[in-house]
Structure formats: structure tokens, C-alpha cells
Amino acid sequence: MSALAPALGVVLLLAAMSVRAHRRLPPAARLPMTFGPGGRPGWNLPRGLALAFTPFLGAAVLVLFLVLPESDPRTRLIAVLQVGAGLVAAHGLHLRLISRHV
């Protein structure tokens, strides 16, 4: 199985999560991007950029996994699945923290 399909699936899922958050979050000009140990927001970005950041980052990272040489295609697939799961989990946590502070 090619790693391209799971990589595209992860990027589409990240984008869908952002679109859903855009519809559900109250309007705010800027959204927090980092949170300190006490849960206090750090720096922030404009709403559209904040919600698009992780899907674009995920796409860039997964493209690297697809274009870098690999001797075993199964290793590439496992890496894409693991990194993809981490990206989805991190994006979900980020969106949850945003919803608590907006």
C-alpha cells in the first residue's frame, strides 16, 4: 500500500477539523497558538492563519516523508501513520485549548 493515500487523508482530516472549529468557535480577531504551563495563552495569530497553520505544517511534514528515499515502503507507511496520528492528536488538543480561551 502506498503512503500517499494515508498522508492525503491526514491532511484532509486536519483541514476538516479546522473548518469545523472555524464554524464553532466564537468570532475572534486572533487565536492563541501556544499555552504556558498554567494554561495561559502565549502568542497568537489572526484567526484564518491560526486555523490553517497545522494543516499546512502537516502537509509539509508528510510531503517530506513521501519524497525522502526509503528502502522499505512499509517503513514509510508506518512512519506516515504514526506522524499523522500525532498531528491529528496535537491539532485536536490545540483546538480544544483554543475553545477554552476564546
C-alpha positions as CSV (number, residue, x, y, z in Angstrom):
1,M,0.0,0.0,0.0
2,S,1.3,3.4,-0.9
3,A,1.7,6.0,1.9
4,L,0.2,8.7,-0.3
5,A,-3.4,7.9,0.5
6,P,-3.0,8.0,4.3
7,A,-1.0,11.2,4.0
8,L,-3.7,12.8,2.0
9,G,-6.3,11.5,4.4
10,V,-4.4,13.1,7.4
11,V,-4.1,16.4,5.7
12,L,-7.8,16.4,4.7
13,L,-8.8,15.4,8.3
14,L,-6.7,18.3,9.7
15,A,-8.3,20.7,7.3
16,A,-11.8,19.4,8.2
17,M,-11.0,19.9,11.9
18,S,-10.0,23.5,11.2
19,V,-13.1,24.2,9.2
20,R,-15.3,22.7,11.9
21,A,-13.5,24.8,14.5
22,H,-13.9,27.9,12.4
23,R,-17.7,27.4,12.3
24,R,-18.0,26.5,16.0
25,L,-15.6,29.0,17.7
26,P,-17.0,32.4,18.6
27,P,-15.7,35.2,16.4
28,A,-12.3,36.4,17.5
29,A,-9.8,38.5,15.6
30,R,-6.8,36.5,16.9
31,L,-6.5,33.0,18.3
32,P,-3.8,31.7,20.7
33,M,-1.1,29.4,19.3
34,T,0.8,28.5,22.4
35,F,-0.1,27.9,26.0
36,G,2.1,28.0,29.1
37,P,2.3,25.5,31.9
38,G,-0.7,27.1,33.7
39,G,-2.8,27.0,30.6
40,R,-2.4,30.7,29.9
41,P,-2.3,31.7,26.2
42,G,1.0,32.9,24.8
43,W,1.4,34.4,21.4
44,N,-1.4,34.5,18.9
45,L,-2.2,34.7,15.2
46,P,-5.0,36.1,13.1
47,R,-8.0,33.6,13.1
48,G,-7.5,32.3,9.5
49,L,-3.8,31.8,9.8
50,A,-4.1,30.2,13.2
51,L,-6.6,27.6,12.0
52,A,-4.6,26.9,8.7
53,F,-1.2,26.6,10.4
54,T,-1.4,22.9,11.5
55,P,-2.9,21.6,8.2
56,F,-0.2,23.3,6.2
57,L,2.5,22.2,8.7
58,G,1.2,18.6,8.5
59,A,1.2,18.7,4.7
60,A,4.8,19.9,4.6
61,V,6.0,17.3,7.1
62,L,4.1,14.4,5.3
63,V,5.4,15.5,1.9
64,L,9.0,15.2,3.3
65,F,8.1,11.6,4.4
66,L,6.8,10.9,0.9
67,V,9.8,12.3,-1.1
68,L,12.7,11.2,1.0
69,P,14.3,7.9,-0.1
70,E,13.3,4.8,1.9
71,S,14.4,1.3,1.3
72,D,11.2,-0.4,2.6
73,P,7.8,1.0,1.6
74,R,6.2,-0.5,4.8
75,T,8.5,1.6,6.9
76,R,7.3,4.8,5.1
77,L,3.7,3.8,5.6
78,I,4.2,3.1,9.3
79,A,6.0,6.5,9.7
80,V,3.3,8.4,7.9
81,L,0.6,6.7,10.0
82,Q,2.4,7.4,13.3
83,V,3.2,11.0,12.4
84,G,-0.3,11.6,11.1
85,A,-1.8,10.3,14.3
86,G,0.4,12.6,16.3
87,L,-0.5,15.6,14.1
88,V,-4.3,14.9,14.4
89,A,-3.9,14.5,18.2
90,A,-1.9,17.7,18.6
91,H,-4.3,19.6,16.4
92,G,-7.3,18.3,18.4
93,L,-5.6,19.4,21.7
94,H,-4.8,22.8,20.2
95,L,-8.4,23.4,19.1
96,R,-9.7,22.3,22.4
97,L,-7.4,24.7,24.3
98,I,-8.4,27.5,21.9
99,S,-12.1,26.8,22.6
100,R,-11.5,27.2,26.3
101,H,-9.8,30.6,25.9
102,V,-11.9,32.4,23.3
